[in-house]
């Protein structure tokens, strides 16, 4: 391991320069057909190389700092964010960074703070992390392992978990098992001692450097027995206190670190026994794999995640205001058949398998039934969660404290994001009155685009199902390189894995991509969500309200999809006698819309026209700032009529004027196709939480009778997809 801190040959340094130049060259060049799937492989190869050989981390950090300074000097902003993420992730992977290198990193980041957003925001966030890492080396690694593997600690009680949901409409069922094996191929779960040994070894190496005797420390950690937990808690307490106080007293910190180090070496139970190899690589996060078949599956998993809290952390996480509802649940009597009301706390004690003390407490209450209960309905699950989380502690957390983070990774195409938008809307609607789940769990959403259709290269091929992914990639080049570029390889890797034998070693490529994406991309890009009210023909047919995030497509089934030529319109010709204009000219519709403008002074306009189809697209057609509006384009098959230009509108109401109906398809999803539609109303989707707040007395009033501040709040609901640079909401 001396090579880890020793010199590196010039050949290795030259190869590192070559790797960085290749990554930057991909960013500068325009994407070419056929090579999109290769983008991002260079970044993965570089970080995988650092994992296998930590000795190259220090020269790699020096190369990245030089390139970052060069990008700032020549004003190459497209390189700054990728270099920043690569630099900080390399520091996270590193075992030891010299003090002078920390100072160079911090000074470089301080200069980048002067740049405009989003460069300044990312540089400021990383400058704070590097300053903390400089004062307490190894704390970023330690916090990451504690959070991702639920190593309970009072000083750092955060817990993170990755939920991967794949769309069965994109992934064949034959590849699901292979894909699950690739996603869940990380370190074996259920062994927190392994993660604690790895954290202790990494922190000692980062803090002591060459003074740390790695072989003896590894052997002592392997045979430390029950004392390992004590050493781990002492080290976490030391680093967290150091991060809070800053670099106030270096001698006291170094002395205490040496004391813990010597205690570990002297506490080995049997130093003659050989030690197993303890690695210092950053382990993969805790990942759960799901096939997204039911609409409320994300909600159910989040509720289960909020309920599965260890016993020492199961004190109340809800405010007293949330517990005023005296909800009860019906249970089935085992004798007379009479239904009685049972407190939900007793039911939770029966269902959650609590300790015997909880059973004794429920038996001592005035009403007790045998454990034969009716399974709670979906409407009562939140009440069950509320009471179960409350527990018996009696203390509450503040509203701002959310210790659980659910990183929701969605794999699919535009249809999948449409389902995600509907799920987010449903969750916000459920949480409008009582913030129970979202106050307990912090939700972050990630999107890996995958499609089973070939790329759109010419007319006649299937419709492009990755328009939203293309928009995310156009805003964030690093997302386009690492996520969009590698999405096409996921199905191929799953096919290769399924063709291999079960005893073969699983491929960690997909897990590495998910780990890097969820750890680094902490800046959401907000996709606008639009609501549509669909009215059907017939008085008895109720209207339907839906949401969409990509597009809405209108088609008229009565109109034949045939484009007439000029010869078809010449009277007296044979083709004119076969051509019936009434069948091809389309339907007459009335369009009332609010025209979008840069000054936000929308104008109410209306018109009537003949069309054979309407396309309402949410995303802008070119790289311009969004006007928070939709693009409406009309289709016409008659060559004699002039083409109708598309319009941008904030909201639109389209109604057919004849005895015709049309079909509506949302987000290119056949399951969201509505037939016999007479009119639609499209408008920005309002946040259900804001709607509920507006219906009651405002909490943001300046004083009694004062002007409400609600008008300054954001009313619309957006879909936040985490990217590497993000954008303003």
C-alpha positions as CSV (number, residue, x, y, z in Angstrom):
1,X,0.0,0.0,0.0
2,X,3.0,2.3,0.0
3,X,2.4,2.8,-3.6
4,X,-0.9,4.5,-2.7
5,X,1.0,7.5,-1.2
6,X,4.1,7.2,-3.2
7,X,5.0,8.6,-6.6
8,X,3.3,7.6,-9.9
9,X,5.1,7.0,-13.1
10,X,4.9,9.6,-15.9
11,X,3.3,7.0,-18.1
12,X,0.3,6.8,-15.7
13,X,0.0,10.6,-15.5
14,X,0.1,10.8,-19.3
15,X,-2.7,8.2,-19.6
16,X,-4.8,10.3,-17.1
17,X,-4.3,13.4,-19.3
18,X,-5.4,11.3,-22.3
19,X,-8.5,10.1,-20.5
20,X,-9.5,13.6,-19.4
21,X,-8.9,15.0,-22.9
22,X,-11.1,12.3,-24.4
23,X,-14.0,13.1,-22.0
24,X,-13.7,16.8,-22.8
25,X,-13.5,16.1,-26.6
26,X,-16.8,14.3,-26.4
27,X,-18.4,17.4,-24.8
28,X,-17.0,19.8,-27.4
29,X,-17.9,17.7,-30.4
30,X,-21.5,17.3,-31.8
31,X,-23.0,13.9,-31.3
32,X,-22.6,11.6,-34.3
33,X,-24.9,8.8,-35.4
34,X,-23.9,5.4,-34.0
35,X,-21.6,6.7,-31.3
36,X,-24.2,8.0,-28.8
37,X,-24.1,4.8,-26.8
38,X,-20.3,5.1,-26.3
39,X,-20.7,8.5,-24.6
40,X,-20.2,8.2,-20.8
41,X,-18.1,5.0,-21.0
42,X,-14.9,7.1,-20.6
43,X,-16.2,8.6,-17.4
44,X,-17.2,5.2,-16.0
45,X,-13.8,3.7,-17.0
46,X,-11.9,6.6,-15.3
47,X,-13.7,6.3,-12.0
48,X,-13.6,2.5,-12.1
49,X,-9.9,2.8,-12.6
50,X,-9.6,4.9,-9.4
51,X,-11.6,2.3,-7.5
52,X,-9.2,-0.4,-8.5
53,X,-6.0,1.6,-8.0
54,X,-6.4,4.4,-5.4
55,X,-2.8,5.5,-5.9
56,X,-3.8,7.4,-9.1
57,X,-6.3,9.6,-7.3
58,X,-3.8,12.3,-6.3
59,X,-2.3,12.8,-9.7
60,X,-5.8,12.7,-11.2
61,X,-6.9,15.5,-8.9
62,X,-4.0,17.6,-10.0
63,X,-4.8,17.0,-13.7
64,X,-8.5,17.9,-13.0
65,X,-7.5,21.2,-11.2
66,X,-5.3,22.2,-14.1
67,X,-8.1,21.5,-16.7
68,X,-10.6,23.4,-14.5
69,X,-8.3,26.4,-14.3
70,X,-7.8,26.3,-18.0
71,X,-11.6,26.0,-18.7
72,X,-12.1,29.1,-16.5
73,X,-9.3,31.0,-18.3
74,X,-10.6,30.3,-21.8
75,X,-14.3,30.7,-20.7
76,X,-15.2,27.1,-21.8
77,X,-18.3,26.8,-19.7
78,X,-19.4,23.5,-21.2
79,X,-16.4,21.9,-19.5
80,X,-16.8,23.4,-16.0
81,X,-19.6,21.4,-14.6
82,X,-18.3,18.0,-15.8
83,X,-14.9,18.8,-14.4
84,X,-16.4,19.9,-11.1
85,X,-18.3,16.7,-10.7
86,X,-15.4,14.5,-11.8
87,X,-13.1,16.3,-9.4
88,X,-15.3,16.1,-6.3
89,X,-16.2,12.4,-7.0
90,X,-12.5,11.6,-7.3
91,X,-11.9,13.2,-3.9
92,X,-14.7,11.1,-2.5
93,X,-13.1,8.0,-3.9
94,X,-9.6,9.0,-2.7
95,X,-7.9,7.5,0.3
96,X,-5.6,10.4,1.1
97,X,-5.3,14.0,-0.3
98,X,-2.4,16.3,0.7
99,X,-3.1,19.5,2.4
100,X,-1.7,21.7,-0.3
101,X,-4.0,20.0,-2.8
102,X,-7.0,20.8,-0.7
103,X,-6.0,24.5,-0.7
104,X,-5.7,24.5,-4.5
105,X,-9.2,22.9,-4.9
106,X,-10.7,25.5,-2.5
107,X,-9.1,28.5,-4.2
108,X,-10.3,27.2,-7.6
109,X,-13.8,26.8,-6.4
110,X,-13.9,30.2,-4.8
111,X,-13.1,31.8,-8.2
112,X,-15.8,29.8,-9.9
113,X,-18.4,31.2,-7.4
114,X,-18.2,34.5,-9.3
115,X,-19.6,32.9,-12.5
116,X,-23.4,33.0,-13.2
117,X,-25.8,30.3,-12.2
118,X,-25.8,27.3,-12.3
119,X,-21.9,27.3,-12.2
120,X,-21.8,29.5,-9.1
121,X,-24.4,27.4,-7.2
122,X,-22.5,24.1,-7.9
123,X,-19.1,25.6,-7.1
124,X,-20.4,27.1,-3.8
125,X,-21.9,23.8,-2.7
126,X,-18.6,21.9,-3.6
127,X,-16.5,24.6,-1.9
128,X,-18.3,24.0,1.4
129,X,-17.9,20.3,1.0
130,X,-14.2,20.6,0.3
131,X,-13.7,23.0,3.2
132,X,-15.3,20.5,5.5
133,X,-13.3,17.6,4.0
134,X,-10.1,19.5,4.5
135,X,-10.8,20.1,8.2
136,X,-12.0,16.5,8.8
137,X,-10.6,14.2,6.1
138,X,-12.8,11.3,5.3
139,X,-16.1,12.8,6.6
140,X,-17.7,12.8,3.1
141,X,-17.0,9.1,2.7
142,X,-18.2,8.4,6.3
143,X,-21.5,10.3,5.9
144,X,-22.1,8.6,2.5
145,X,-21.7,5.1,3.9
146,X,-23.7,5.9,7.1
147,X,-26.6,7.3,5.1
148,X,-26.7,4.7,2.3
149,X,-26.5,1.7,4.6
150,X,-28.4,2.9,7.6
151,X,-25.6,2.8,10.2
152,X,-27.6,4.4,13.0
153,X,-25.9,7.3,14.7
154,X,-27.4,10.1,16.8
155,X,-24.9,12.7,15.3
156,X,-25.7,11.9,11.7
157,X,-29.2,10.2,11.6
158,X,-29.8,10.5,7.9
159,X,-30.9,7.4,5.9
160,X,-31.0,7.1,2.1
161,X,-32.4,4.4,-0.1
162,X,-32.5,4.0,-3.9
163,X,-35.8,2.7,-5.4
164,X,-35.5,1.6,-9.0
165,X,-38.8,1.3,-10.9
166,X,-38.7,-0.1,-14.5
167,X,-41.6,0.2,-16.9
168,X,-42.8,-3.2,-18.1
169,X,-44.0,-1.6,-21.4
170,X,-40.3,-1.0,-22.2
171,X,-38.5,-3.9,-20.6
172,X,-39.5,-7.4,-21.8
173,X,-40.4,-9.8,-19.0
174,X,-37.6,-12.2,-20.0
175,X,-35.0,-9.6,-19.1
176,X,-36.5,-8.5,-15.7
177,X,-34.5,-11.1,-13.7
178,X,-31.3,-10.3,-15.4
179,X,-31.8,-6.6,-14.8
180,X,-32.7,-7.1,-11.2
181,X,-29.4,-9.1,-10.7
182,X,-27.4,-6.2,-12.2
183,X,-29.1,-3.6,-10.0
184,X,-28.9,-5.5,-6.8
185,X,-25.4,-6.9,-7.3
186,X,-23.8,-4.6,-4.7
187,X,-22.2,-5.6,-1.4
188,X,-24.1,-8.1,0.6
189,X,-26.7,-6.5,2.8
190,X,-27.3,-7.1,6.4
191,X,-23.7,-6.9,7.5
192,X,-23.2,-3.4,9.0
193,X,-19.9,-4.5,10.6
194,X,-18.3,-4.8,7.2
195,X,-19.3,-1.2,6.4
196,X,-18.1,0.1,9.7
197,X,-14.7,-1.6,9.3
198,X,-14.4,-0.1,5.8
199,X,-15.3,3.4,7.2
200,X,-12.8,3.1,10.1
201,X,-10.0,2.0,7.8
202,X,-10.8,4.8,5.2
203,X,-11.0,7.5,7.8
204,X,-7.8,6.5,9.5
205,X,-6.0,6.5,6.1
206,X,-7.4,9.9,5.2
207,X,-6.6,11.5,8.5
208,X,-3.2,9.9,9.3
209,X,-1.7,9.3,5.8
210,X,1.6,7.6,5.9
211,X,1.5,7.3,9.7
212,X,-1.2,4.6,9.4
213,X,0.1,1.1,9.4
214,X,-2.5,-0.5,7.1
215,X,-1.7,-4.2,7.6
216,X,-1.9,-3.9,11.4
217,X,-5.0,-1.8,11.4
218,X,-6.8,-4.2,9.0
219,X,-5.9,-7.1,11.3
220,X,-7.0,-5.3,14.4
221,X,-10.3,-4.2,12.9
222,X,-11.0,-7.8,11.8
223,X,-10.5,-9.1,15.4
224,X,-11.8,-6.2,17.4
225,X,-14.9,-8.0,18.4
226,X,-17.6,-6.1,20.3
227,X,-15.3,-3.0,20.6
228,X,-15.7,-2.2,16.9
229,X,-19.0,-0.5,17.6
230,X,-17.4,1.7,20.2
231,X,-14.6,2.7,17.9
232,X,-17.0,3.5,15.2
233,X,-19.1,5.7,17.4
234,X,-16.1,7.5,18.7
235,X,-14.7,8.2,15.3
236,X,-18.1,9.5,14.0
237,X,-18.4,11.7,17.0
238,X,-14.9,13.1,16.5
239,X,-15.4,13.9,12.8
240,X,-18.9,15.4,13.2
241,X,-17.7,17.6,16.1
242,X,-14.7,18.6,13.9
243,X,-17.0,19.5,11.0
244,X,-19.2,21.6,13.3
245,X,-16.3,23.5,15.0
246,X,-14.1,23.9,11.9
247,X,-10.3,23.8,12.0
248,X,-10.2,25.4,15.4
249,X,-7.7,23.2,17.2
250,X,-5.7,20.9,14.9
251,X,-3.5,19.5,17.7
252,X,-6.5,18.3,19.8
253,X,-8.1,16.7,16.7
254,X,-4.9,14.9,15.6
255,X,-4.3,13.8,19.2
256,X,-7.7,12.3,19.6
257,X,-7.5,10.6,16.2
258,X,-4.1,9.0,17.2
259,X,-5.7,7.8,20.5
260,X,-8.5,6.0,18.6
261,X,-6.0,4.5,16.3
262,X,-3.8,3.2,19.1
263,X,-6.8,1.8,20.9
264,X,-7.8,-0.2,17.9
265,X,-4.3,-1.6,17.4
266,X,-4.0,-2.6,21.1
267,X,-7.4,-4.2,21.3
268,X,-6.9,-7.0,18.8
269,X,-8.2,-10.2,20.5
270,X,-5.8,-12.5,18.6
271,X,-3.2,-10.6,16.6
272,X,-1.6,-13.8,15.4
273,X,-4.6,-14.6,13.2
274,X,-4.4,-13.5,9.6
275,X,-6.8,-10.7,8.6
276,X,-9.1,-10.7,5.7
277,X,-8.6,-8.0,3.0
278,X,-10.7,-5.0,4.0
279,X,-11.3,-2.7,1.0
280,X,-11.6,1.0,1.1
281,X,-13.6,1.5,-2.1
282,X,-16.9,3.3,-1.6
283,X,-19.6,0.6,-1.5
284,X,-22.7,0.8,-3.6
285,X,-25.9,2.2,-2.1
286,X,-28.8,0.1,-0.8
287,X,-31.0,-0.5,-3.9
288,X,-34.4,-2.1,-4.2
289,X,-35.7,-3.2,-7.6
290,X,-39.4,-3.0,-8.7
291,X,-41.4,-3.6,-11.8
292,X,-43.8,-0.7,-11.9
293,X,-47.1,-2.4,-12.7
294,X,-49.5,-0.6,-10.3
295,X,-50.1,3.1,-10.2
296,X,-49.9,3.4,-6.4
297,X,-46.8,1.2,-6.1
298,X,-44.4,4.2,-5.5
299,X,-46.8,5.5,-2.8
300,X,-46.9,2.1,-1.1
301,X,-43.1,1.7,-1.1
302,X,-42.6,5.1,0.4
303,X,-45.1,4.3,3.1
304,X,-43.3,1.0,3.9
305,X,-40.0,2.9,3.9
306,X,-41.4,5.4,6.4
307,X,-42.7,2.6,8.6
308,X,-39.6,0.4,8.6
309,X,-37.7,2.4,11.2
310,X,-35.4,0.7,13.8
311,X,-36.8,0.5,17.3
312,X,-34.3,3.1,18.7
313,X,-35.5,5.7,16.1
314,X,-39.2,5.0,16.2
315,X,-40.2,8.0,18.4
316,X,-42.9,10.2,17.1
317,X,-42.1,12.0,13.8
318,X,-45.4,13.9,13.5
319,X,-46.6,17.1,15.1
320,X,-49.5,17.2,17.5
321,X,-51.6,19.0,15.0
322,X,-51.5,15.9,12.8
323,X,-52.6,13.7,15.6
324,X,-55.9,15.5,16.4
325,X,-57.9,13.3,14.1
326,X,-59.5,10.6,16.2
327,X,-59.5,7.9,13.5
328,X,-60.6,4.4,14.3
329,X,-60.8,1.2,12.3
330,X,-63.4,-1.5,12.3
331,X,-62.5,-5.0,13.4
332,X,-64.3,-8.3,13.1
333,X,-65.7,-9.8,16.2
334,X,-65.0,-13.5,16.7
335,X,-68.1,-14.3,18.7
336,X,-71.4,-12.5,17.9
337,X,-70.5,-11.1,14.5
338,X,-70.9,-7.5,15.8
339,X,-68.4,-5.0,14.5
340,X,-66.7,-2.8,17.0
341,X,-64.3,0.1,16.8
342,X,-60.8,-0.5,17.8
343,X,-58.1,2.2,18.4
344,X,-55.6,2.2,15.5
345,X,-52.7,1.9,18.0
346,X,-53.8,-1.6,19.0
347,X,-54.1,-2.6,15.4
348,X,-50.6,-1.3,14.6
349,X,-49.2,-3.3,17.5
350,X,-50.8,-6.4,16.1
351,X,-49.6,-5.8,12.5
352,X,-46.1,-4.4,13.2
353,X,-45.0,-7.3,15.5
354,X,-43.8,-5.0,18.2
355,X,-42.2,-6.1,21.5
356,X,-44.2,-7.8,24.3
357,X,-44.4,-4.5,26.1
358,X,-46.5,-3.1,23.4
359,X,-48.8,-6.2,23.5
360,X,-49.1,-5.9,27.3
361,X,-50.0,-2.2,26.9
362,X,-52.7,-3.0,24.3
363,X,-54.1,-5.8,26.5
364,X,-54.4,-3.4,29.5
365,X,-56.6,-1.0,27.6
366,X,-60.4,-1.0,28.2
367,X,-61.1,-2.8,24.9
368,X,-59.2,-5.8,23.6
369,X,-59.9,-8.2,20.8
370,X,-58.2,-11.3,19.6
371,X,-55.7,-10.7,16.7
372,X,-58.3,-11.3,14.0
373,X,-58.6,-8.0,12.1
374,X,-59.8,-6.7,8.8
375,X,-56.9,-5.6,6.6
376,X,-57.0,-1.8,6.4
377,X,-58.4,-0.2,3.3
378,X,-56.3,2.1,1.1
379,X,-57.9,5.1,2.6
380,X,-56.9,4.1,6.2
381,X,-53.2,3.3,5.4
382,X,-52.1,6.8,6.1
383,X,-53.9,6.7,9.5
384,X,-52.1,3.4,10.2
385,X,-48.8,5.0,9.2
386,X,-49.4,8.0,11.4
387,X,-50.1,6.0,14.5
388,X,-47.3,3.5,13.8
389,X,-44.7,6.2,13.4
390,X,-46.0,7.9,16.5
391,X,-45.1,4.9,18.6
392,X,-44.8,5.3,22.4
393,X,-42.1,7.9,22.7
394,X,-44.3,11.0,23.0
395,X,-41.6,13.4,21.6
396,X,-41.9,15.0,18.2
397,X,-39.5,16.3,15.5
398,X,-39.5,19.7,14.0
399,X,-41.3,20.2,10.7
400,X,-38.0,20.8,8.9
401,X,-36.4,17.5,10.0
402,X,-36.7,14.8,7.4
403,X,-34.2,12.0,8.1
404,X,-35.3,9.7,5.3
405,X,-34.4,10.3,1.7
406,X,-36.0,8.1,-1.1
407,X,-34.1,8.4,-4.3
408,X,-36.7,7.2,-6.9
409,X,-35.0,6.1,-10.2
410,X,-37.4,5.7,-13.1
411,X,-36.3,3.7,-16.2
412,X,-38.4,4.1,-19.3
413,X,-39.5,6.6,-21.9
414,X,-42.0,9.5,-22.3
415,X,-44.9,7.2,-21.3
416,X,-43.1,6.4,-18.0
417,X,-42.6,10.0,-17.2
418,X,-46.2,10.6,-17.8
419,X,-47.1,8.0,-15.2
420,X,-44.6,9.6,-12.8
421,X,-46.2,13.0,-13.2
422,X,-49.6,11.4,-12.4
423,X,-48.1,9.7,-9.4
424,X,-46.6,13.0,-8.1
425,X,-49.9,14.7,-8.6
426,X,-51.7,11.9,-6.6
427,X,-49.2,12.1,-3.8
428,X,-49.5,15.9,-3.6
429,X,-53.3,15.6,-3.5
430,X,-53.1,13.1,-0.7
431,X,-50.7,15.3,1.3
432,X,-52.7,18.5,0.7
433,X,-54.5,18.4,4.0
434,X,-52.0,16.7,6.3
435,X,-48.3,16.5,5.5
436,X,-47.5,13.1,6.8
437,X,-45.4,11.2,4.2
438,X,-43.7,14.1,2.6
439,X,-42.8,15.6,6.0
440,X,-41.2,12.3,7.0
441,X,-39.6,11.3,3.7
442,X,-37.7,13.6,1.3
443,X,-38.4,12.4,-2.3
444,X,-35.9,12.9,-5.1
445,X,-36.6,11.7,-8.6
446,X,-34.2,10.5,-11.2
447,X,-34.8,9.4,-14.8
448,X,-32.8,7.0,-17.0
449,X,-34.2,7.0,-20.5
450,X,-34.6,3.5,-22.0
451,X,-36.7,2.6,-25.0
452,X,-37.4,-0.6,-26.9
453,X,-37.7,1.3,-30.2
454,X,-35.0,2.2,-32.7
455,X,-33.7,5.8,-32.8
456,X,-35.6,8.2,-35.0
457,X,-33.5,8.8,-38.1
458,X,-36.0,9.2,-41.0
459,X,-39.7,9.2,-41.8
460,X,-41.6,6.0,-41.5
461,X,-39.9,4.7,-38.3
462,X,-41.8,4.6,-35.0
463,X,-42.5,7.8,-33.1
464,X,-39.6,9.2,-31.0
465,X,-40.4,8.1,-27.4
466,X,-37.5,10.0,-25.8
467,X,-38.3,13.6,-26.5
468,X,-38.2,14.5,-22.8
469,X,-34.8,12.8,-22.5
470,X,-33.6,14.8,-25.5
471,X,-34.7,18.0,-23.8
472,X,-32.9,17.1,-20.5
473,X,-29.8,16.4,-22.5
474,X,-29.9,19.6,-24.4
475,X,-30.1,21.6,-21.1
476,X,-27.5,19.5,-19.3
477,X,-24.6,18.1,-21.6
478,X,-23.2,16.0,-18.7
479,X,-26.6,14.3,-18.4
480,X,-26.7,13.7,-22.1
481,X,-23.2,12.1,-22.0
482,X,-23.6,9.9,-18.9
483,X,-27.3,9.1,-18.8
484,X,-28.8,9.5,-22.3
485,X,-25.6,8.1,-23.9
486,X,-25.7,4.9,-21.8
487,X,-29.4,4.3,-21.8
488,X,-29.3,2.4,-25.1
489,X,-26.8,-0.1,-23.6
490,X,-29.1,-1.2,-20.7
491,X,-31.2,-3.5,-22.8
492,X,-28.2,-5.0,-24.5
493,X,-26.4,-5.6,-21.2
494,X,-29.6,-7.3,-19.8
495,X,-29.8,-9.5,-22.8
496,X,-26.1,-10.5,-22.4
497,X,-26.7,-11.2,-18.7
498,X,-29.8,-13.3,-19.3
499,X,-27.9,-15.5,-21.8
500,X,-25.2,-16.3,-19.3
501,X,-25.4,-18.9,-16.6
502,X,-26.7,-18.0,-13.2
503,X,-23.3,-18.8,-11.6
504,X,-21.6,-16.2,-13.6
505,X,-20.5,-13.0,-12.0
506,X,-23.0,-10.2,-12.4
507,X,-22.0,-7.0,-14.2
508,X,-21.7,-4.0,-11.9
509,X,-21.9,-1.4,-14.8
510,X,-25.6,-0.5,-14.3
511,X,-25.2,-0.3,-10.5
512,X,-22.2,2.0,-11.0
513,X,-24.2,4.3,-13.3
514,X,-27.1,4.5,-10.8
515,X,-24.7,5.1,-7.9
516,X,-22.9,8.0,-9.7
517,X,-26.2,9.5,-10.9
518,X,-27.9,9.5,-7.5
519,X,-24.9,10.7,-5.6
520,X,-23.8,13.5,-7.9
521,X,-26.9,14.9,-9.6
522,X,-28.5,16.9,-6.8
523,X,-29.9,19.8,-8.9
524,X,-33.5,19.3,-10.2
525,X,-34.7,20.4,-13.6
526,X,-38.4,21.1,-13.4
527,X,-40.6,19.8,-16.2
528,X,-44.0,21.6,-16.3
529,X,-47.1,19.5,-15.8
530,X,-50.3,20.4,-17.5
531,X,-53.8,19.3,-16.6
532,X,-56.5,18.5,-19.2
533,X,-60.2,18.2,-18.6
534,X,-61.8,15.8,-21.2
535,X,-65.5,16.1,-21.9
536,X,-67.2,13.3,-23.8
537,X,-70.2,13.3,-26.1
538,X,-73.5,12.6,-24.4
539,X,-75.0,14.3,-21.4
540,X,-74.6,11.2,-19.1
541,X,-70.9,10.8,-19.7
542,X,-68.9,12.4,-16.9
543,X,-65.8,14.4,-17.6
544,X,-62.3,13.2,-16.8
545,X,-59.3,15.1,-15.5
546,X,-55.8,13.9,-16.3
547,X,-52.3,15.3,-16.4
548,X,-49.5,15.1,-19.0
549,X,-45.9,16.2,-19.2
550,X,-44.8,15.5,-22.8
551,X,-47.6,16.0,-25.3
552,X,-51.3,15.6,-26.1
553,X,-52.4,14.3,-29.5
554,X,-55.8,14.7,-31.0
555,X,-57.0,12.6,-33.9
556,X,-60.3,12.4,-35.8
557,X,-61.2,8.7,-36.7
558,X,-63.7,9.8,-39.3
559,X,-61.0,11.6,-41.3
560,X,-59.1,9.3,-43.6
561,X,-55.3,9.6,-43.3
562,X,-54.7,10.4,-47.0
563,X,-52.8,13.4,-48.3
564,X,-54.5,14.7,-51.4
565,X,-52.3,15.9,-54.3
566,X,-53.0,18.7,-56.7
567,X,-54.3,16.3,-59.4
568,X,-56.9,15.1,-57.0
569,X,-58.5,18.6,-56.9
570,X,-58.8,19.1,-60.7
571,X,-62.4,18.9,-61.7
572,X,-63.3,16.5,-64.4
573,X,-60.3,14.2,-63.9
574,X,-60.6,10.5,-62.9
575,X,-58.8,11.0,-59.7
576,X,-61.1,13.9,-58.8
577,X,-64.2,11.7,-59.2
578,X,-62.6,9.2,-56.7
579,X,-61.6,11.9,-54.4
580,X,-64.3,13.1,-51.9
581,X,-63.2,16.3,-50.2
582,X,-65.6,15.9,-47.4
583,X,-63.7,12.8,-46.3
584,X,-60.3,14.4,-46.3
585,X,-60.8,18.0,-45.3
586,X,-61.0,17.3,-41.6
587,X,-63.3,18.6,-38.8
588,X,-64.2,22.1,-37.9
589,X,-63.1,23.0,-34.4
590,X,-63.3,26.1,-32.2
591,X,-60.0,27.1,-30.5
592,X,-60.0,29.6,-27.6
593,X,-56.6,30.2,-26.0
594,X,-54.6,32.6,-24.0
595,X,-51.6,33.6,-26.1
596,X,-48.2,33.5,-24.3
597,X,-46.0,36.5,-24.3
598,X,-42.6,37.4,-22.8
599,X,-44.2,40.2,-20.8
600,X,-46.7,37.8,-19.2
601,X,-49.5,39.9,-20.6
602,X,-51.6,37.1,-22.0
603,X,-54.2,37.9,-24.6
604,X,-57.5,36.0,-25.0
605,X,-57.9,34.9,-28.6
606,X,-60.2,32.6,-30.5
607,X,-60.6,31.1,-33.9
608,X,-62.4,28.4,-35.9
609,X,-60.6,26.2,-38.4
610,X,-60.6,22.9,-40.2
611,X,-58.0,20.4,-39.1
612,X,-57.4,16.6,-39.3
613,X,-55.4,16.5,-36.0
614,X,-53.9,18.7,-33.3
615,X,-50.6,18.3,-31.4
616,X,-50.1,20.0,-28.1
617,X,-46.4,19.8,-27.0
618,X,-45.2,21.0,-23.6
619,X,-41.5,21.3,-24.5
620,X,-40.2,24.2,-26.6
621,X,-39.2,23.3,-30.1
622,X,-35.9,25.1,-29.9
623,X,-33.3,26.1,-27.3
624,X,-35.1,29.1,-25.8
625,X,-36.2,29.9,-22.3
626,X,-39.5,28.3,-21.6
627,X,-42.4,30.8,-21.6
628,X,-44.4,28.4,-19.4
629,X,-46.6,27.6,-22.4
630,X,-47.5,24.8,-24.8
631,X,-46.9,24.7,-28.5
632,X,-50.1,23.9,-30.5
633,X,-49.7,22.7,-34.1
634,X,-52.5,21.8,-36.5
635,X,-52.4,19.1,-39.2
636,X,-54.0,19.5,-42.6
637,X,-54.2,17.1,-45.5
638,X,-55.6,19.4,-48.1
639,X,-52.8,20.9,-50.2
640,X,-55.0,23.8,-51.4
641,X,-55.4,25.3,-48.0
642,X,-52.5,27.3,-46.6
643,X,-50.7,25.7,-43.7
644,X,-51.6,27.0,-40.3
645,X,-48.7,28.3,-38.2
646,X,-48.3,26.8,-34.7
647,X,-49.2,29.0,-31.7
648,X,-47.8,29.2,-28.1
649,X,-50.5,29.4,-25.5
650,X,-50.7,29.4,-21.7
651,X,-54.1,27.6,-21.8
652,X,-56.4,26.4,-24.6
653,X,-59.9,25.1,-25.0
654,X,-60.7,23.1,-28.1
655,X,-64.2,22.0,-29.0
656,X,-65.5,20.3,-32.2
657,X,-68.4,22.2,-33.8
658,X,-69.8,19.3,-35.9
659,X,-71.4,16.0,-35.0
660,X,-68.0,14.4,-34.8
661,X,-65.8,13.2,-32.0
662,X,-62.1,12.8,-31.7
663,X,-59.6,10.7,-29.7
664,X,-57.1,12.0,-27.2
665,X,-53.8,10.3,-26.4
666,X,-51.6,11.6,-23.6
667,X,-47.8,11.2,-23.5
668,X,-47.8,8.7,-26.4
669,X,-49.3,6.1,-24.0
670,X,-51.9,3.8,-25.5
671,X,-53.3,3.2,-22.0
672,X,-54.1,6.9,-21.8
673,X,-56.2,7.1,-25.0
674,X,-59.7,8.5,-24.7
675,X,-62.3,8.0,-27.4
676,X,-65.5,9.9,-28.3
677,X,-64.2,13.2,-26.9
678,X,-66.1,16.4,-27.7
679,X,-63.9,19.0,-26.0
680,X,-60.7,19.5,-24.0
681,X,-59.5,22.2,-21.7
682,X,-55.7,22.4,-21.2
683,X,-54.1,24.6,-18.5
684,X,-51.1,24.5,-16.2
685,X,-51.6,22.0,-13.4
686,X,-52.0,23.7,-10.1
687,X,-50.4,22.2,-7.0
688,X,-53.1,20.5,-4.9
689,X,-51.4,21.8,-1.8
690,X,-51.8,25.4,-3.0
691,X,-55.4,24.8,-4.0
692,X,-56.1,23.4,-0.5
693,X,-54.4,26.3,1.1
694,X,-56.2,28.9,-1.0
695,X,-59.6,27.4,0.1
696,X,-58.8,28.0,3.8
697,X,-57.5,31.0,5.6
698,X,-54.0,31.9,4.5
699,X,-51.1,31.3,6.9
700,X,-49.0,33.9,5.1
701,X,-51.0,37.0,5.9
702,X,-49.0,40.0,7.0
703,X,-51.5,41.0,9.7
704,X,-55.2,40.9,10.4
705,X,-56.8,42.2,7.2
706,X,-53.5,42.5,5.5
707,X,-52.7,41.5,1.9
708,X,-52.1,37.8,1.5
709,X,-48.7,36.7,0.3
710,X,-50.2,33.7,-1.6
711,X,-49.8,35.5,-4.9
712,X,-46.0,35.4,-4.6
713,X,-46.0,31.6,-4.1
714,X,-45.6,29.2,-7.0
715,X,-49.0,27.8,-7.9
716,X,-48.1,25.3,-10.6
717,X,-46.9,21.8,-10.2
718,X,-43.7,20.6,-11.8
719,X,-41.9,17.3,-12.2
720,X,-38.4,17.7,-10.6
721,X,-35.9,15.4,-12.4
722,X,-32.5,15.6,-10.8
723,X,-29.7,16.4,-13.3
724,X,-26.1,17.5,-13.0
725,X,-26.7,21.2,-13.5
726,X,-30.5,21.8,-12.9
727,X,-32.4,24.9,-13.9
728,X,-34.5,27.6,-12.3
729,X,-38.1,26.7,-11.5
